[in-house]
Structure formats: structure tokens, C-alpha cells
Amino acid sequence: MTLSAFDTANHDDYPTRLPAEKWQDRKDPVVWGNWTPEAPLTRAQTESFEKNGYLVLSNVFSAAEVSALQAESARMRSGEAEISAENVITEPGSDEVRTVFRLDEENALFDRLARDRRVAGAVSFLLDDDVYLHQSRLNYKPGFTGKEFYWHSDFETWHAEDGMPRMRAISASILLTDNDALNGPLMLMPGTHKKFVACAGETPEDNHKTSLKKQEIGVPSHDSLTRMAQEHGIDYASGKAGTVVLFDCNTVHGSNGNITPFPRSNAFFVYNAWSNRVGQPFAAKNPRPAFLSARNPKAPIAIEAGPIR
């Protein structure tokens, strides 16, 4: 059953874009299944994800696999590879490529990466369901000029503007370059996935056209961010190229700008549970375009094992 954006009062468990900001408890599990010795993650890793809302997995991909992915990433950014214009977002105030969307459709090697058992298999276990790609992208943060991504919960946007019903989605960031404390790594507030911050304000028409460069709607207030940081602290997800960072759809996260000479580049896949496919948006007149939110996936992804090549 799909719900109208203007008829969700009796059905929407996570109302947002309200006259005033509001906090509420999460109503969904974080880890949907039960751990067994056959699981692709250890018990300690599973419990850490449940507690913190994210997990850093080191040395997932080999040097040869990373090298192949880096070469394809550079080719896409250089303009050598043909990429649909609607799938490319540039940095604010410049023509530098900030993001390439529909990564799995634009590049065969990254399509294979999205279906890799070491990533998609772990996510499918945590969500206890088959999965599909709600969104995929390649994020560049060039040296000296890479801009920040402001604090937000992905689920707030996906629920409000895409129509994602439940908190049953996980993002995977595959580090293609070393991420350290200085070059704008992913920052997360551990434990914030247990609360939902319903944001204030209405959704402007075509909000995605500006929010992809600088997000201002659907973000927690400074007071809420201060309170969350005081209660939970702020971590950053560092690691060598080949590291994988998994984080829950409701974990509050962001990243600083990069003024070092060292670029940061990550492949980013959003896995949604097959049973959690999107409907009509809960707080917007129209859904965002399909490159941001897969509207009609044909089937769950086919997970594959073996080396990336």
C-alpha cells in the first residue's frame, strides 16, 4: 500500500518537516536478524553496529582490487568515460565533479562492487532481507577545494522526499583513497540512530536541486546537534583504501571540507531491504528523481563472491 504525501497522519511512524522540530524514539530494529556463527560478521561486530549505528571493516579489498577501482574512478572523473549529465553533480561554485550518481549503471566494475558478498552480504544479514540499491554514487572530495557535507540523517530525507517507510536501510562507503582525520573523512555521532529528529520546515519544490550541493532543509537544528554531540560524542571513520564503512540509515553524520593536498574518494551504495521499497513521499509533493531514489527495482541484487576485476 502506498500513502499520499498528504494522507499519512494515521500511518506515518516518522512524521517530519513539521512546524517545530521534534524528537522521538526509533520504532524499528537496528539489527533485524539474529546472529549465528555462520553470519558474515562476528558477534562483536554485530553488537557494535547495534550499539553505535556504524561499523568500520578494515582490509576488505585487496591492493589489486583497489587499484582497479581507482583507475575506473579517475577515468570517470576525467571525462574520458561517457556519463549522463543528470548523474553528475559539481562542487558549489566550480565545475569540479563532486558526485557521480547511478554508479552501478554507469560502470560495470562498480556494478560488480555493489553486488560483492563482502559488502552486500553483510548488509543483507543485518537487514535480514534481500536488498536492492536505493541509490549509488561516487563521492569525490578533491584536495584543497573539497567542500563539506553538513550533518544529517539520511532516513529523514529518504522518508520525507523518497517515501521510504521504515528504518531498514544501510549505507556502505568503500574507501578508494586513504581517509584520515585531516582530509574530510566521514564523521558520525554514535548512538544517534536510536532517536529520530523530525525536522522543522516544509519541503520546497525540487529541493534536491540545491540540497545536493548544500543541504539546508531536513537537517537538525544547532541546538539538537549540540545536544547529540554532548551526549554521544563525534567519531570519524578513518582507514586505508579498501576499508568499508557500514552505517545505519538514521545515524547522524557529515564531513568537513578538505583543504589538504590529499584527495578523498569513496564509492557509496545505499542498500534498502526489499520489503521496504519506497512509495509516495511522506513530506513532499513529488518524489525525487530516480537517480536519487530507485522507484521501481525489478528484483533484489544478485550477490556475488570472488575478486573484483
Stockholm file with secondary structure:
# STOCKHOLM 1.0

chainA/1-309         MTLSAFDTANHDDYPTRLPAEKWQDRKDPVVWGNWTPEAPLTRAQTESFEKNGYLVLSNVFSAAEVSALQAESARMRSGEAEISAENVITEPGSDEVRTVFRLDEENALFDRLARDRRVAGAVSFLLDDDVYLHQSRLNYKPGFTGKEFYWHSDFETWHAEDGMPRMRAISASILLTDNDALNGPLMLMPGTHKKFVACAGETPEDNHKTSLKKQEIGVPSHDSLTRMAQEHGIDYASGKAGTVVLFDCNTVHGSNGNITPFPRSNAFFVYNAWSNRVGQPFAAKNPRPAFLSARNPKAPIAIEAGPIR
#=GR chainA/1-309 SS CCCCTTSCTTTCSSCCSBSSCEEEECCSCSSCSCCCTTSSSCHHHHHHHHHHSEEEECSCSCHHHHHHHHHHHHHHHHTCSCCCGGGEEECTTSCSEEEEECHHHHCHHHHHHHTBIIIIIHHHHHHTSCEEEEEEEEEEECTTTBCCEEEECHHHHIIIIICCCSSCEEEEEEESSCBCSSSCCEEECTTGGGEEEECBSCCCTTTHHHHTTSCCSSCCCHHHHHHHHHHHCCEEECBCTTCEEEEETTCCEEECCBCSSSCEEEEEEEEEEGGGCCCSCSSSSSCCCTTTSCSSCCSCCCCBCSCCC
#=GC SS_cons         CCCCTTSCTTTCSSCCSBSSCEEEECCSCSSCSCCCTTSSSCHHHHHHHHHHSEEEECSCSCHHHHHHHHHHHHHHHHTCSCCCGGGEEECTTSCSEEEEECHHHHCHHHHHHHTBIIIIIHHHHHHTSCEEEEEEEEEEECTTTBCCEEEECHHHHIIIIICCCSSCEEEEEEESSCBCSSSCCEEECTTGGGEEEECBSCCCTTTHHHHTTSCCSSCCCHHHHHHHHHHHCCEEECBCTTCEEEEETTCCEEECCBCSSSCEEEEEEEEEEGGGCCCSCSSSSSCCCTTTSCSSCCSCCCCBCSCCC
//
